């Protein structure tokens, strides 16, 4: 059987090193995973791309200009385009993006963004991210994703945890009919990944493999320098995910 691809999302050099040590096949490079991931900084991108070249694995970078929803203003769309083009120029292998308006994929913004990215690199690997989980019916994202040339959809099936949205993810996979990969993500851990893969038929899976970072300094928290949900990628969790998948 073909190896199931394990993608680990990271937001630091240490996170990259942990992902590689644990056996990740690909990384999704982000900034600020505590808010679901934002566009990574140029410096972090350069360091991770260089490490990935030595490790022989692919880097897909998040393009998300701000936290919150995925309904973007013209200025935010322009930022997402400029960031995406800069990330491609920096050597990433793929980009991760999504835009939603009025409960549906924002077709106009998606078309504009994809066209602008492909002027820099025509064969860039594209993932439609969990913006689809805000749709009333995530299955409806499959056709637009295929039409716009995305290679995969990252989704929890509209649930907080992918394991709870497994039925929807399986329906998305059936609708995809081999034209696009549907990749489960959110709350994926070593103790549920095997069941999730069985239930969905997925061939790729996405996880953070994070452990909480304690915040002991009350002043740091009081001044707003540390929000909730801070975590770091843990090599042992990545390794346990890899083992659970392979077994």
N, C-alpha and C positions, 0 to 999 in steps of 0.2 A: 504494500500500500504506500501511496505517496505520503511524504512527511507533511503533517499539518503545520502551517505557518503560524508561529507565535510572534505577534507584534507587541512590543512593550512601549508604552508612552513614557517619556522622560522630560525633565525640564532643567537638567544640569549635566555637567561632565561626569560627576560622580554617578548620576543615574545611568548614563550611558555605559560606564564601566561595569556597573552592577548588572545591567541587562545582558551585556556580552558574557560576563562571568557565569551568569545563570543559564545561558543557552538560547537567548532570543535570536530569531531569524531576521528581524527587522525592527527598527525603532521609529516611533512617531515623535519627532522633536517639537516640543512646545515651550512656551514660557508659562509660568503661573498655573500649574496644574491644580492649585487649590481652588481656582474658579473655572475649572474644566478645560484649561489650556488656551493660551493666546499665542500670537505670532512670536517666535523666538527672536532674541537679539542677534545682530550680525556677528558679534564676538562669539557667542555660544554656538551659532551655526558653523562658523569657521572651524572651531575646535572639534566639534562633533563630526563634521564631514571628514576632517583629516583623520580622526580616529577610526571612523567607519571604513575609510579606504584601506587602512592597514588591517582591519579586522575582516574585510571582505563582506560586509553586510550593507543593506540599503537603508537610507535615511529618507523618511517622508516627513515633511514639515507642515505644521499647522499654519493656516492663514486665517486669523480671527482678530480683527482690529480692536476689539473691546469685549469686556464681559457682558453678560446679559443675553438678550434674545438675538435672533439672527435676521432681523429686519433692518436693513442698512440704509443710511442716508447716502446721497450722492458723494459726499466727502468721504464717508467710510468705504464706499465701493472703490473710490479712487485710491484710498490707502491700501485696501486689500489687493488691488491690481499692482500697485507699486511694490508692496511687500513681496508678492508672489514672484514678480519678475526678478527682484533682487535675490530671492532665495534660489531661484533656478540658476541665476548667474553665479551664485556661491557654490553650486555643485550638488544640491540635494537631488535625490532620485525621483521624488514624488511630492505632491502637494495635497493638503487636506482642507476642504472648504465646503461651506454650505450657506445658503440664503433662503429665507422663508418669508412669505408675505401673505397675510389673510388666510392662513391655514393650508397653504400650498407651497410647493417649491417655487421660488421667485425665478420664473423662466427668463425674464429680461436681464436681471442681474447675473444669473448663472451663465447665460449666453455671452454677455459682455465680458465677464471675468475669464471664461474658458478661452475665448478668442484672443484676448490680450496675452494670456499666458502662452498660448501656442505660437504667438509671433516670436517668442524667445526660444522655445524648444517645442517642436511639434509633437514629439513622442513622450512628453512628460507624463508620468503615471499619476492619475488623479483619483482621489477618494472623496466621495460625498459623505460628510460626517453626520454626527448625531443631531443636527438640525432636523433631520427627518423624524426624530422622535417627538417633535412638537406637532406633527401632523395628526389629525384625527384618525387617519388610516395610513400608517407608514408604508403599507404595500403600494400605495399610490405613488411613492417616490421612485419605484423601480423603472417605469417607462421613461420619465424625464432624465433619470441618471444615465440610462442606456443611450438615449437620444443625444445627450451632451457629451458623450464619450468618456464617462467615468469608468474606471476599471473595477471599482468596488464601492459598496455602501457600508459604512460603520453604523451599527444600530443596536439598541437594546430592545427593539420591538415596541418602543413606546413606554416601556416599564422602567422603574428605577434600576432594577437589576435585570441583566439580559436573561438570566435563568427564569425570571417571571414573565418575560416576553417571548419565550422560546417558541410558542405556537405562532406568533406573528412573524418571527424571524424565519421559521420554516415555511410559512406562506410566501414570504418575500423571496426565499430561495426557489420555491416552485415557480413563482412569477418570473424570476430571472431566467430560468430555463437555460442555464449555462452561458448566458450572454454577459453576465456581470457577477462578480463575487459578492456575496452578502456575508459580512464579517461581524459576528456578535462582539459586543463590548459593554462594559459597565458591571461592576461587582463580580467580575470573573476571578475566581480564586481556585487554588488547588483542589479544594473539596467539592467544587461543583462543575469544573471545566469538562470533565469526561461526560457527565450527564448532559451538559449543554450541547456539546458536539454531537452526541447521539440524537438528541431531540431535534436539532436543527439541520443536520447534515452539512454543517459548515466545514470548509477546508482551510479557513484562516480564523484566528481568534485574537482579540485585542484585550490587553490587561494593563493595569498600572503597577501591579506587584508592589504596592506601597505599604509602608508601615508608618504609623503616626509619629510625628516629631513633637515631643513634649515642649511646651512653652512655660518655662519656670519663672521667667522674669515678668513680674506683674506690670512694671513700667513699660516694657516693650508692648505688651497687650493694651495697656491704657492709652498709649500714644497712637495706637492704630497701626503699628508696624508689623503685626502678625495677626492675620485673620484666621478663621476656623478652617479646619481641613488640611493643615500643613502635613505633608508626608514626604518620605524619601523612598526611592526605588530600592528594594532589598534583593540582593543576589540570591539569597536562600529561597525567597518566595518565587522568584523567576525559575530557579532550578526545580522547585516542587511543582510548578505549573508544567514545565517541560516534561517532567517524569510522569505526571498524571496524564498528559496528552499522549505520550508515547506508549504508556502501558495499556 
